[in-house]
């Protein structure tokens, strides 16, 4: 496969704390709260009916969801459940999982990725493809772009379908041909979903939600 286009340090520089992204297909927003060599923490806002593009796993990263408001439906391996404000679930590396807004109000959750690797860039690529109209109605990229994603970010995400062996084969065969023809899931795609911080929709009486999230982030760091 082609060399990774970005190192984890490059990703932290391109997606620093305060970066806001928007997926126009799913209606999701994400705001980077913390981005260090140890972890990436983001606040997610998903409108009713929104869902991640499809069941997937992260080969080497743990993902933790803590619901701040609303109801999150989730699948973790063979287990399904729902979380409400104050509840959390942790997904181990290599475990297939899925999530969706299971309520009638906006879902807000704090998401922590450990270690961060190039996870934020992967999200930027998938959501950037949505900006360019290169996904289906669920936000899933088409076959050619899926092959490019597997090539560039196969160490960050593996979708449940098609089988992993098929995804690897496509990354080895289809992706190089697509790149030679000028197609990419990085370059102009990577930051296409980044919007102005003022676009972040979750505002409280104090102006935004930072004051409520900060104590949780300090707890994750072990500062309290």
PyMOL CGO cylinders between C-alpha atoms (Angstrom):
from pymol import cmd
from pymol.cgo import CYLINDER

trace = [
    CYLINDER, 0.00, 0.00, 0.00, 0.99, 3.62, -0.41, 0.3, 1, 1, 1, 1, 1, 1,
    CYLINDER, 0.99, 3.62, -0.41, 2.70, 5.33, 2.51, 0.3, 1, 1, 1, 1, 1, 1,
    CYLINDER, 2.70, 5.33, 2.51, 0.44, 7.14, 4.94, 0.3, 1, 1, 1, 1, 1, 1,
    CYLINDER, 0.44, 7.14, 4.94, -0.03, 10.70, 3.66, 0.3, 1, 1, 1, 1, 1, 1,
    CYLINDER, -0.03, 10.70, 3.66, -0.10, 12.12, 7.19, 0.3, 1, 1, 1, 1, 1, 1,
    CYLINDER, -0.10, 12.12, 7.19, 1.66, 11.33, 10.44, 0.3, 1, 1, 1, 1, 1, 1,
    CYLINDER, 1.66, 11.33, 10.44, -0.21, 11.56, 13.78, 0.3, 1, 1, 1, 1, 1, 1,
    CYLINDER, -0.21, 11.56, 13.78, 1.68, 14.82, 14.44, 0.3, 1, 1, 1, 1, 1, 1,
    CYLINDER, 1.68, 14.82, 14.44, 0.50, 16.18, 11.07, 0.3, 1, 1, 1, 1, 1, 1,
    CYLINDER, 0.50, 16.18, 11.07, -3.08, 15.28, 11.98, 0.3, 1, 1, 1, 1, 1, 1,
    CYLINDER, -3.08, 15.28, 11.98, -2.85, 17.04, 15.33, 0.3, 1, 1, 1, 1, 1, 1,
    CYLINDER, -2.85, 17.04, 15.33, -1.58, 20.16, 13.56, 0.3, 1, 1, 1, 1, 1, 1,
    CYLINDER, -1.58, 20.16, 13.56, -4.38, 20.08, 10.98, 0.3, 1, 1, 1, 1, 1, 1,
    CYLINDER, -4.38, 20.08, 10.98, -7.16, 19.31, 13.48, 0.3, 1, 1, 1, 1, 1, 1,
    CYLINDER, -7.16, 19.31, 13.48, -6.28, 21.20, 16.69, 0.3, 1, 1, 1, 1, 1, 1,
    CYLINDER, -6.28, 21.20, 16.69, -8.61, 21.69, 19.63, 0.3, 1, 1, 1, 1, 1, 1,
    CYLINDER, -8.61, 21.69, 19.63, -11.45, 23.99, 18.62, 0.3, 1, 1, 1, 1, 1, 1,
    CYLINDER, -11.45, 23.99, 18.62, -11.83, 22.55, 15.10, 0.3, 1, 1, 1, 1, 1, 1,
    CYLINDER, -11.83, 22.55, 15.10, -15.48, 22.04, 14.11, 0.3, 1, 1, 1, 1, 1, 1,
    CYLINDER, -15.48, 22.04, 14.11, -16.59, 19.62, 11.39, 0.3, 1, 1, 1, 1, 1, 1,
    CYLINDER, -16.59, 19.62, 11.39, -20.01, 19.09, 9.81, 0.3, 1, 1, 1, 1, 1, 1,
    CYLINDER, -20.01, 19.09, 9.81, -21.32, 16.14, 7.82, 0.3, 1, 1, 1, 1, 1, 1,
    CYLINDER, -21.32, 16.14, 7.82, -24.09, 17.48, 5.53, 0.3, 1, 1, 1, 1, 1, 1,
    CYLINDER, -24.09, 17.48, 5.53, -25.39, 13.99, 4.73, 0.3, 1, 1, 1, 1, 1, 1,
    CYLINDER, -25.39, 13.99, 4.73, -25.88, 12.67, 8.26, 0.3, 1, 1, 1, 1, 1, 1,
    CYLINDER, -25.88, 12.67, 8.26, -26.40, 16.05, 9.92, 0.3, 1, 1, 1, 1, 1, 1,
    CYLINDER, -26.40, 16.05, 9.92, -23.64, 15.34, 12.45, 0.3, 1, 1, 1, 1, 1, 1,
    CYLINDER, -23.64, 15.34, 12.45, -21.35, 17.95, 13.94, 0.3, 1, 1, 1, 1, 1, 1,
    CYLINDER, -21.35, 17.95, 13.94, -18.11, 17.27, 15.79, 0.3, 1, 1, 1, 1, 1, 1,
    CYLINDER, -18.11, 17.27, 15.79, -15.89, 19.61, 17.76, 0.3, 1, 1, 1, 1, 1, 1,
    CYLINDER, -15.89, 19.61, 17.76, -12.33, 18.71, 18.74, 0.3, 1, 1, 1, 1, 1, 1,
    CYLINDER, -12.33, 18.71, 18.74, -11.98, 19.31, 22.48, 0.3, 1, 1, 1, 1, 1, 1,
    CYLINDER, -11.98, 19.31, 22.48, -8.52, 17.85, 23.06, 0.3, 1, 1, 1, 1, 1, 1,
    CYLINDER, -8.52, 17.85, 23.06, -5.95, 16.45, 20.63, 0.3, 1, 1, 1, 1, 1, 1,
    CYLINDER, -5.95, 16.45, 20.63, -2.69, 15.25, 22.18, 0.3, 1, 1, 1, 1, 1, 1,
    CYLINDER, -2.69, 15.25, 22.18, -0.29, 12.37, 21.52, 0.3, 1, 1, 1, 1, 1, 1,
    CYLINDER, -0.29, 12.37, 21.52, -2.17, 10.44, 24.22, 0.3, 1, 1, 1, 1, 1, 1,
    CYLINDER, -2.17, 10.44, 24.22, -5.80, 10.89, 23.16, 0.3, 1, 1, 1, 1, 1, 1,
    CYLINDER, -5.80, 10.89, 23.16, -8.30, 12.67, 20.97, 0.3, 1, 1, 1, 1, 1, 1,
    CYLINDER, -8.30, 12.67, 20.97, -11.48, 13.95, 22.63, 0.3, 1, 1, 1, 1, 1, 1,
    CYLINDER, -11.48, 13.95, 22.63, -14.35, 15.33, 20.65, 0.3, 1, 1, 1, 1, 1, 1,
    CYLINDER, -14.35, 15.33, 20.65, -17.92, 16.40, 21.27, 0.3, 1, 1, 1, 1, 1, 1,
    CYLINDER, -17.92, 16.40, 21.27, -20.40, 14.87, 18.87, 0.3, 1, 1, 1, 1, 1, 1,
    CYLINDER, -20.40, 14.87, 18.87, -23.83, 16.26, 18.01, 0.3, 1, 1, 1, 1, 1, 1,
    CYLINDER, -23.83, 16.26, 18.01, -26.18, 14.05, 16.01, 0.3, 1, 1, 1, 1, 1, 1,
    CYLINDER, -26.18, 14.05, 16.01, -29.68, 15.05, 14.95, 0.3, 1, 1, 1, 1, 1, 1,
    CYLINDER, -29.68, 15.05, 14.95, -32.61, 12.61, 15.36, 0.3, 1, 1, 1, 1, 1, 1,
    CYLINDER, -32.61, 12.61, 15.36, -32.20, 9.74, 12.92, 0.3, 1, 1, 1, 1, 1, 1,
    CYLINDER, -32.20, 9.74, 12.92, -28.47, 10.31, 12.46, 0.3, 1, 1, 1, 1, 1, 1,
    CYLINDER, -28.47, 10.31, 12.46, -26.14, 7.33, 12.59, 0.3, 1, 1, 1, 1, 1, 1,
    CYLINDER, -26.14, 7.33, 12.59, -22.54, 6.43, 11.90, 0.3, 1, 1, 1, 1, 1, 1,
    CYLINDER, -22.54, 6.43, 11.90, -21.99, 5.30, 8.28, 0.3, 1, 1, 1, 1, 1, 1,
    CYLINDER, -21.99, 5.30, 8.28, -21.97, 1.59, 9.16, 0.3, 1, 1, 1, 1, 1, 1,
    CYLINDER, -21.97, 1.59, 9.16, -20.78, -1.06, 11.64, 0.3, 1, 1, 1, 1, 1, 1,
    CYLINDER, -20.78, -1.06, 11.64, -17.00, -0.98, 11.92, 0.3, 1, 1, 1, 1, 1, 1,
    CYLINDER, -17.00, -0.98, 11.92, -14.01, -1.59, 14.15, 0.3, 1, 1, 1, 1, 1, 1,
    CYLINDER, -14.01, -1.59, 14.15, -10.84, 0.26, 15.03, 0.3, 1, 1, 1, 1, 1, 1,
    CYLINDER, -10.84, 0.26, 15.03, -7.86, -2.16, 14.89, 0.3, 1, 1, 1, 1, 1, 1,
    CYLINDER, -7.86, -2.16, 14.89, -5.67, -0.49, 17.51, 0.3, 1, 1, 1, 1, 1, 1,
    CYLINDER, -5.67, -0.49, 17.51, -7.77, 2.13, 19.31, 0.3, 1, 1, 1, 1, 1, 1,
    CYLINDER, -7.77, 2.13, 19.31, -10.19, 2.19, 22.19, 0.3, 1, 1, 1, 1, 1, 1,
    CYLINDER, -10.19, 2.19, 22.19, -13.29, 4.34, 21.74, 0.3, 1, 1, 1, 1, 1, 1,
    CYLINDER, -13.29, 4.34, 21.74, -15.34, 5.61, 24.66, 0.3, 1, 1, 1, 1, 1, 1,
    CYLINDER, -15.34, 5.61, 24.66, -18.73, 7.30, 24.39, 0.3, 1, 1, 1, 1, 1, 1,
    CYLINDER, -18.73, 7.30, 24.39, -20.17, 9.39, 27.24, 0.3, 1, 1, 1, 1, 1, 1,
    CYLINDER, -20.17, 9.39, 27.24, -23.65, 10.74, 26.57, 0.3, 1, 1, 1, 1, 1, 1,
    CYLINDER, -23.65, 10.74, 26.57, -24.19, 14.37, 27.52, 0.3, 1, 1, 1, 1, 1, 1,
    CYLINDER, -24.19, 14.37, 27.52, -27.78, 14.71, 26.28, 0.3, 1, 1, 1, 1, 1, 1,
    CYLINDER, -27.78, 14.71, 26.28, -30.29, 12.66, 24.32, 0.3, 1, 1, 1, 1, 1, 1,
    CYLINDER, -30.29, 12.66, 24.32, -30.32, 8.91, 23.73, 0.3, 1, 1, 1, 1, 1, 1,
    CYLINDER, -30.32, 8.91, 23.73, -27.64, 6.89, 21.95, 0.3, 1, 1, 1, 1, 1, 1,
    CYLINDER, -27.64, 6.89, 21.95, -28.46, 3.46, 20.61, 0.3, 1, 1, 1, 1, 1, 1,
    CYLINDER, -28.46, 3.46, 20.61, -25.42, 1.27, 20.16, 0.3, 1, 1, 1, 1, 1, 1,
    CYLINDER, -25.42, 1.27, 20.16, -24.16, -2.14, 19.20, 0.3, 1, 1, 1, 1, 1, 1,
    CYLINDER, -24.16, -2.14, 19.20, -20.95, -3.46, 20.75, 0.3, 1, 1, 1, 1, 1, 1,
    CYLINDER, -20.95, -3.46, 20.75, -20.12, -6.88, 19.38, 0.3, 1, 1, 1, 1, 1, 1,
    CYLINDER, -20.12, -6.88, 19.38, -23.32, -8.89, 19.83, 0.3, 1, 1, 1, 1, 1, 1,
    CYLINDER, -23.32, -8.89, 19.83, -24.70, -6.62, 22.55, 0.3, 1, 1, 1, 1, 1, 1,
    CYLINDER, -24.70, -6.62, 22.55, -27.18, -3.84, 21.84, 0.3, 1, 1, 1, 1, 1, 1,
    CYLINDER, -27.18, -3.84, 21.84, -28.31, -1.16, 24.23, 0.3, 1, 1, 1, 1, 1, 1,
    CYLINDER, -28.31, -1.16, 24.23, -29.16, 2.48, 24.83, 0.3, 1, 1, 1, 1, 1, 1,
    CYLINDER, -29.16, 2.48, 24.83, -27.36, 5.18, 26.78, 0.3, 1, 1, 1, 1, 1, 1,
    CYLINDER, -27.36, 5.18, 26.78, -28.73, 8.37, 28.27, 0.3, 1, 1, 1, 1, 1, 1,
    CYLINDER, -28.73, 8.37, 28.27, -27.15, 11.43, 29.84, 0.3, 1, 1, 1, 1, 1, 1,
    CYLINDER, -27.15, 11.43, 29.84, -24.40, 10.47, 32.28, 0.3, 1, 1, 1, 1, 1, 1,
    CYLINDER, -24.40, 10.47, 32.28, -24.01, 6.93, 30.93, 0.3, 1, 1, 1, 1, 1, 1,
    CYLINDER, -24.01, 6.93, 30.93, -21.05, 5.64, 28.94, 0.3, 1, 1, 1, 1, 1, 1,
    CYLINDER, -21.05, 5.64, 28.94, -19.74, 2.67, 27.01, 0.3, 1, 1, 1, 1, 1, 1,
    CYLINDER, -19.74, 2.67, 27.01, -16.19, 1.70, 26.04, 0.3, 1, 1, 1, 1, 1, 1,
    CYLINDER, -16.19, 1.70, 26.04, -15.36, -0.23, 22.87, 0.3, 1, 1, 1, 1, 1, 1,
    CYLINDER, -15.36, -0.23, 22.87, -12.14, -2.24, 22.86, 0.3, 1, 1, 1, 1, 1, 1,
    CYLINDER, -12.14, -2.24, 22.86, -9.81, -2.28, 19.83, 0.3, 1, 1, 1, 1, 1, 1,
    CYLINDER, -9.81, -2.28, 19.83, -10.88, -4.77, 17.19, 0.3, 1, 1, 1, 1, 1, 1,
    CYLINDER, -10.88, -4.77, 17.19, -14.51, -5.00, 18.35, 0.3, 1, 1, 1, 1, 1, 1,
    CYLINDER, -14.51, -5.00, 18.35, -17.23, -4.29, 15.78, 0.3, 1, 1, 1, 1, 1, 1,
    CYLINDER, -17.23, -4.29, 15.78, -19.58, -1.56, 16.91, 0.3, 1, 1, 1, 1, 1, 1,
    CYLINDER, -19.58, -1.56, 16.91, -22.24, 0.81, 15.65, 0.3, 1, 1, 1, 1, 1, 1,
    CYLINDER, -22.24, 0.81, 15.65, -24.17, 3.76, 17.07, 0.3, 1, 1, 1, 1, 1, 1,
    CYLINDER, -24.17, 3.76, 17.07, -27.15, 5.98, 16.23, 0.3, 1, 1, 1, 1, 1, 1,
    CYLINDER, -27.15, 5.98, 16.23, -29.39, 8.65, 17.69, 0.3, 1, 1, 1, 1, 1, 1,
    CYLINDER, -29.39, 8.65, 17.69, -32.20, 6.59, 19.21, 0.3, 1, 1, 1, 1, 1, 1,
    CYLINDER, -32.20, 6.59, 19.21, -34.20, 9.55, 20.50, 0.3, 1, 1, 1, 1, 1, 1,
    CYLINDER, -34.20, 9.55, 20.50, -36.33, 12.40, 19.26, 0.3, 1, 1, 1, 1, 1, 1,
    CYLINDER, -36.33, 12.40, 19.26, -33.91, 15.14, 20.34, 0.3, 1, 1, 1, 1, 1, 1,
    CYLINDER, -33.91, 15.14, 20.34, -30.33, 15.95, 19.42, 0.3, 1, 1, 1, 1, 1, 1,
    CYLINDER, -30.33, 15.95, 19.42, -27.78, 13.48, 20.75, 0.3, 1, 1, 1, 1, 1, 1,
    CYLINDER, -27.78, 13.48, 20.75, -24.65, 14.97, 22.28, 0.3, 1, 1, 1, 1, 1, 1,
    CYLINDER, -24.65, 14.97, 22.28, -21.79, 12.77, 23.41, 0.3, 1, 1, 1, 1, 1, 1,
    CYLINDER, -21.79, 12.77, 23.41, -18.17, 13.06, 24.41, 0.3, 1, 1, 1, 1, 1, 1,
    CYLINDER, -18.17, 13.06, 24.41, -16.04, 10.65, 22.36, 0.3, 1, 1, 1, 1, 1, 1,
    CYLINDER, -16.04, 10.65, 22.36, -12.51, 9.69, 23.43, 0.3, 1, 1, 1, 1, 1, 1,
    CYLINDER, -12.51, 9.69, 23.43, -10.05, 7.85, 21.17, 0.3, 1, 1, 1, 1, 1, 1,
    CYLINDER, -10.05, 7.85, 21.17, -6.98, 6.26, 22.75, 0.3, 1, 1, 1, 1, 1, 1,
    CYLINDER, -6.98, 6.26, 22.75, -4.39, 6.45, 21.28, 0.3, 1, 1, 1, 1, 1, 1,
    CYLINDER, -4.39, 6.45, 21.28, -5.46, 9.11, 18.75, 0.3, 1, 1, 1, 1, 1, 1,
    CYLINDER, -5.46, 9.11, 18.75, -3.32, 7.99, 15.81, 0.3, 1, 1, 1, 1, 1, 1,
    CYLINDER, -3.32, 7.99, 15.81, -4.78, 9.52, 12.65, 0.3, 1, 1, 1, 1, 1, 1,
    CYLINDER, -4.78, 9.52, 12.65, -8.42, 9.00, 13.70, 0.3, 1, 1, 1, 1, 1, 1,
    CYLINDER, -8.42, 9.00, 13.70, -9.43, 12.64, 13.29, 0.3, 1, 1, 1, 1, 1, 1,
    CYLINDER, -9.43, 12.64, 13.29, -8.07, 12.74, 9.74, 0.3, 1, 1, 1, 1, 1, 1,
    CYLINDER, -8.07, 12.74, 9.74, -10.05, 9.60, 8.94, 0.3, 1, 1, 1, 1, 1, 1,
    CYLINDER, -10.05, 9.60, 8.94, -13.24, 11.31, 10.15, 0.3, 1, 1, 1, 1, 1, 1,
    CYLINDER, -13.24, 11.31, 10.15, -12.30, 14.36, 8.11, 0.3, 1, 1, 1, 1, 1, 1,
    CYLINDER, -12.30, 14.36, 8.11, -11.89, 12.19, 5.00, 0.3, 1, 1, 1, 1, 1, 1,
    CYLINDER, -11.89, 12.19, 5.00, -15.21, 10.35, 5.41, 0.3, 1, 1, 1, 1, 1, 1,
    CYLINDER, -15.21, 10.35, 5.41, -17.14, 13.54, 6.15, 0.3, 1, 1, 1, 1, 1, 1,
    CYLINDER, -17.14, 13.54, 6.15, -15.27, 15.39, 3.40, 0.3, 1, 1, 1, 1, 1, 1,
    CYLINDER, -15.27, 15.39, 3.40, -16.48, 12.80, 0.91, 0.3, 1, 1, 1, 1, 1, 1,
    CYLINDER, -16.48, 12.80, 0.91, -20.02, 13.59, 2.08, 0.3, 1, 1, 1, 1, 1, 1,
    CYLINDER, -20.02, 13.59, 2.08, -19.38, 17.29, 1.41, 0.3, 1, 1, 1, 1, 1, 1,
    CYLINDER, -19.38, 17.29, 1.41, -18.34, 16.44, -2.16, 0.3, 1, 1, 1, 1, 1, 1,
    CYLINDER, -18.34, 16.44, -2.16, -21.38, 14.21, -2.71, 0.3, 1, 1, 1, 1, 1, 1,
    CYLINDER, -21.38, 14.21, -2.71, -19.30, 11.03, -2.87, 0.3, 1, 1, 1, 1, 1, 1,
    CYLINDER, -19.30, 11.03, -2.87, -21.35, 8.98, -0.39, 0.3, 1, 1, 1, 1, 1, 1,
    CYLINDER, -21.35, 8.98, -0.39, -24.76, 7.37, -0.35, 0.3, 1, 1, 1, 1, 1, 1,
    CYLINDER, -24.76, 7.37, -0.35, -27.68, 8.64, 1.74, 0.3, 1, 1, 1, 1, 1, 1,
    CYLINDER, -27.68, 8.64, 1.74, -26.23, 6.92, 4.83, 0.3, 1, 1, 1, 1, 1, 1,
    CYLINDER, -26.23, 6.92, 4.83, -22.82, 8.56, 4.42, 0.3, 1, 1, 1, 1, 1, 1,
    CYLINDER, -22.82, 8.56, 4.42, -21.09, 5.43, 3.16, 0.3, 1, 1, 1, 1, 1, 1,
    CYLINDER, -21.09, 5.43, 3.16, -18.50, 6.07, 0.40, 0.3, 1, 1, 1, 1, 1, 1,
    CYLINDER, -18.50, 6.07, 0.40, -18.80, 4.32, -2.95, 0.3, 1, 1, 1, 1, 1, 1,
    CYLINDER, -18.80, 4.32, -2.95, -16.56, 1.35, -3.85, 0.3, 1, 1, 1, 1, 1, 1,
    CYLINDER, -16.56, 1.35, -3.85, -13.68, 3.35, -5.33, 0.3, 1, 1, 1, 1, 1, 1,
    CYLINDER, -13.68, 3.35, -5.33, -13.51, 5.81, -2.45, 0.3, 1, 1, 1, 1, 1, 1,
    CYLINDER, -13.51, 5.81, -2.45, -13.93, 2.96, 0.05, 0.3, 1, 1, 1, 1, 1, 1,
    CYLINDER, -13.93, 2.96, 0.05, -10.86, 1.34, -1.50, 0.3, 1, 1, 1, 1, 1, 1,
    CYLINDER, -10.86, 1.34, -1.50, -8.93, 4.60, -1.16, 0.3, 1, 1, 1, 1, 1, 1,
    CYLINDER, -8.93, 4.60, -1.16, -10.04, 4.92, 2.47, 0.3, 1, 1, 1, 1, 1, 1,
    CYLINDER, -10.04, 4.92, 2.47, -8.92, 1.36, 3.19, 0.3, 1, 1, 1, 1, 1, 1,
    CYLINDER, -8.92, 1.36, 3.19, -5.54, 2.15, 1.67, 0.3, 1, 1, 1, 1, 1, 1,
    CYLINDER, -5.54, 2.15, 1.67, -5.05, 5.43, 3.51, 0.3, 1, 1, 1, 1, 1, 1,
    CYLINDER, -5.05, 5.43, 3.51, -6.78, 4.67, 6.81, 0.3, 1, 1, 1, 1, 1, 1,
    CYLINDER, -6.78, 4.67, 6.81, -7.01, 0.88, 7.13, 0.3, 1, 1, 1, 1, 1, 1,
    CYLINDER, -7.01, 0.88, 7.13, -5.13, 1.11, 10.42, 0.3, 1, 1, 1, 1, 1, 1,
    CYLINDER, -5.13, 1.11, 10.42, -7.84, 3.45, 11.77, 0.3, 1, 1, 1, 1, 1, 1,
    CYLINDER, -7.84, 3.45, 11.77, -11.10, 1.87, 10.59, 0.3, 1, 1, 1, 1, 1, 1,
    CYLINDER, -11.10, 1.87, 10.59, -12.35, -1.37, 9.03, 0.3, 1, 1, 1, 1, 1, 1,
    CYLINDER, -12.35, -1.37, 9.03, -16.01, -1.64, 8.06, 0.3, 1, 1, 1, 1, 1, 1,
    CYLINDER, -16.01, -1.64, 8.06, -17.90, -4.86, 8.83, 0.3, 1, 1, 1, 1, 1, 1,
    CYLINDER, -17.90, -4.86, 8.83, -18.92, -5.23, 5.18, 0.3, 1, 1, 1, 1, 1, 1,
    CYLINDER, -18.92, -5.23, 5.18, -17.53, -6.20, 2.75, 0.3, 1, 1, 1, 1, 1, 1,
    CYLINDER, -17.53, -6.20, 2.75, -15.29, -8.79, 4.46, 0.3, 1, 1, 1, 1, 1, 1,
    CYLINDER, -15.29, -8.79, 4.46, -11.93, -7.48, 5.64, 0.3, 1, 1, 1, 1, 1, 1,
    CYLINDER, -11.93, -7.48, 5.64, -10.05, -9.58, 3.09, 0.3, 1, 1, 1, 1, 1, 1,
    CYLINDER, -10.05, -9.58, 3.09, -12.05, -7.97, 0.28, 0.3, 1, 1, 1, 1, 1, 1,
    CYLINDER, -12.05, -7.97, 0.28, -11.32, -4.49, 1.63, 0.3, 1, 1, 1, 1, 1, 1,
    CYLINDER, -11.32, -4.49, 1.63, -7.59, -5.27, 1.70, 0.3, 1, 1, 1, 1, 1, 1,
    CYLINDER, -7.59, -5.27, 1.70, -7.72, -6.62, -1.85, 0.3, 1, 1, 1, 1, 1, 1,
    CYLINDER, -7.72, -6.62, -1.85, -9.48, -3.48, -3.08, 0.3, 1, 1, 1, 1, 1, 1,
    CYLINDER, -9.48, -3.48, -3.08, -6.92, -1.30, -1.30, 0.3, 1, 1, 1, 1, 1, 1,
    CYLINDER, -6.92, -1.30, -1.30, -4.11, -3.17, -3.05, 0.3, 1, 1, 1, 1, 1, 1,
    CYLINDER, -4.11, -3.17, -3.05, -5.66, -3.22, -6.53, 0.3, 1, 1, 1, 1, 1, 1,
    CYLINDER, -5.66, -3.22, -6.53, -8.31, -0.55, -7.06, 0.3, 1, 1, 1, 1, 1, 1,
    CYLINDER, -8.31, -0.55, -7.06, -6.86, 2.24, -4.90, 0.3, 1, 1, 1, 1, 1, 1,
    CYLINDER, -6.86, 2.24, -4.90, -3.51, 2.60, -6.76, 0.3, 1, 1, 1, 1, 1, 1,
    CYLINDER, -3.51, 2.60, -6.76, -5.33, 2.84, -10.10, 0.3, 1, 1, 1, 1, 1, 1,
    CYLINDER, -5.33, 2.84, -10.10, -7.71, 5.47, -8.70, 0.3, 1, 1, 1, 1, 1, 1,
    CYLINDER, -7.71, 5.47, -8.70, -4.79, 7.50, -7.31, 0.3, 1, 1, 1, 1, 1, 1,
    CYLINDER, -4.79, 7.50, -7.31, -2.97, 7.42, -10.64, 0.3, 1, 1, 1, 1, 1, 1,
    CYLINDER, -2.97, 7.42, -10.64, -6.13, 8.84, -12.20, 0.3, 1, 1, 1, 1, 1, 1,
    CYLINDER, -6.13, 8.84, -12.20, -6.11, 11.71, -9.73, 0.3, 1, 1, 1, 1, 1, 1,
    CYLINDER, -6.11, 11.71, -9.73, -8.74, 10.53, -7.26, 0.3, 1, 1, 1, 1, 1, 1,
    CYLINDER, -8.74, 10.53, -7.26, -8.01, 11.11, -3.58, 0.3, 1, 1, 1, 1, 1, 1,
    CYLINDER, -8.01, 11.11, -3.58, -9.59, 10.93, -0.14, 0.3, 1, 1, 1, 1, 1, 1,
    CYLINDER, -9.59, 10.93, -0.14, -6.98, 13.29, 1.31, 0.3, 1, 1, 1, 1, 1, 1,
    CYLINDER, -6.98, 13.29, 1.31, -5.78, 16.54, -0.32, 0.3, 1, 1, 1, 1, 1, 1,
    CYLINDER, -5.78, 16.54, -0.32, -8.86, 18.75, -0.84, 0.3, 1, 1, 1, 1, 1, 1,
    CYLINDER, -8.86, 18.75, -0.84, -11.17, 16.18, 0.78, 0.3, 1, 1, 1, 1, 1, 1,
    CYLINDER, -11.17, 16.18, 0.78, -9.47, 15.99, 4.16, 0.3, 1, 1, 1, 1, 1, 1,
    CYLINDER, -9.47, 15.99, 4.16, -10.60, 19.35, 5.53, 0.3, 1, 1, 1, 1, 1, 1,
    CYLINDER, -10.60, 19.35, 5.53, -13.67, 19.89, 3.35, 0.3, 1, 1, 1, 1, 1, 1,
    CYLINDER, -13.67, 19.89, 3.35, -15.97, 19.20, 6.30, 0.3, 1, 1, 1, 1, 1, 1,
    CYLINDER, -15.97, 19.20, 6.30, -14.26, 21.81, 8.53, 0.3, 1, 1, 1, 1, 1, 1,
    CYLINDER, -14.26, 21.81, 8.53, -16.55, 24.76, 9.22, 0.3, 1, 1, 1, 1, 1, 1,
    CYLINDER, -16.55, 24.76, 9.22, -16.21, 27.99, 11.17, 0.3, 1, 1, 1, 1, 1, 1,
    CYLINDER, -16.21, 27.99, 11.17, -16.33, 27.50, 14.96, 0.3, 1, 1, 1, 1, 1, 1,
    CYLINDER, -16.33, 27.50, 14.96, -19.42, 29.72, 15.02, 0.3, 1, 1, 1, 1, 1, 1,
    CYLINDER, -19.42, 29.72, 15.02, -21.29, 26.96, 13.16, 0.3, 1, 1, 1, 1, 1, 1,
    CYLINDER, -21.29, 26.96, 13.16, -21.16, 24.72, 16.26, 0.3, 1, 1, 1, 1, 1, 1,
    CYLINDER, -21.16, 24.72, 16.26, -24.87, 24.43, 17.13, 0.3, 1, 1, 1, 1, 1, 1,
    CYLINDER, -24.87, 24.43, 17.13, -24.75, 23.31, 20.79, 0.3, 1, 1, 1, 1, 1, 1,
    CYLINDER, -24.75, 23.31, 20.79, -24.93, 26.56, 22.73, 0.3, 1, 1, 1, 1, 1, 1,
    CYLINDER, -24.93, 26.56, 22.73, -25.93, 27.10, 26.32, 0.3, 1, 1, 1, 1, 1, 1,
    CYLINDER, -25.93, 27.10, 26.32, -26.76, 30.18, 28.34, 0.3, 1, 1, 1, 1, 1, 1,
    CYLINDER, -26.76, 30.18, 28.34, -23.07, 30.90, 28.88, 0.3, 1, 1, 1, 1, 1, 1,
    CYLINDER, -23.07, 30.90, 28.88, -22.36, 30.92, 25.16, 0.3, 1, 1, 1, 1, 1, 1,
    CYLINDER, -22.36, 30.92, 25.16, -21.28, 27.34, 24.48, 0.3, 1, 1, 1, 1, 1, 1,
    CYLINDER, -21.28, 27.34, 24.48, -20.84, 23.97, 26.13, 0.3, 1, 1, 1, 1, 1, 1,
    CYLINDER, -20.84, 23.97, 26.13, -17.13, 24.25, 26.94, 0.3, 1, 1, 1, 1, 1, 1,
    CYLINDER, -17.13, 24.25, 26.94, -17.70, 24.97, 30.63, 0.3, 1, 1, 1, 1, 1, 1,
    CYLINDER, -17.70, 24.97, 30.63, -19.62, 21.72, 31.07, 0.3, 1, 1, 1, 1, 1, 1,
    CYLINDER, -19.62, 21.72, 31.07, -17.17, 19.58, 29.11, 0.3, 1, 1, 1, 1, 1, 1,
    CYLINDER, -17.17, 19.58, 29.11, -13.94, 20.86, 30.64, 0.3, 1, 1, 1, 1, 1, 1,
    CYLINDER, -13.94, 20.86, 30.64, -14.34, 18.96, 33.96, 0.3, 1, 1, 1, 1, 1, 1,
    CYLINDER, -14.34, 18.96, 33.96, -14.90, 15.70, 32.09, 0.3, 1, 1, 1, 1, 1, 1,
    CYLINDER, -14.90, 15.70, 32.09, -11.78, 16.23, 29.97, 0.3, 1, 1, 1, 1, 1, 1,
    CYLINDER, -11.78, 16.23, 29.97, -9.72, 16.99, 33.08, 0.3, 1, 1, 1, 1, 1, 1,
    CYLINDER, -9.72, 16.99, 33.08, -11.00, 13.77, 34.63, 0.3, 1, 1, 1, 1, 1, 1,
    CYLINDER, -11.00, 13.77, 34.63, -9.94, 11.81, 31.52, 0.3, 1, 1, 1, 1, 1, 1,
    CYLINDER, -9.94, 11.81, 31.52, -6.44, 13.32, 31.81, 0.3, 1, 1, 1, 1, 1, 1,
    CYLINDER, -6.44, 13.32, 31.81, -6.27, 12.46, 35.49, 0.3, 1, 1, 1, 1, 1, 1,
    CYLINDER, -6.27, 12.46, 35.49, -5.99, 16.11, 36.54, 0.3, 1, 1, 1, 1, 1, 1,
    CYLINDER, -5.99, 16.11, 36.54, -8.71, 15.65, 39.19, 0.3, 1, 1, 1, 1, 1, 1,
]
cmd.load_cgo(trace, "trace")
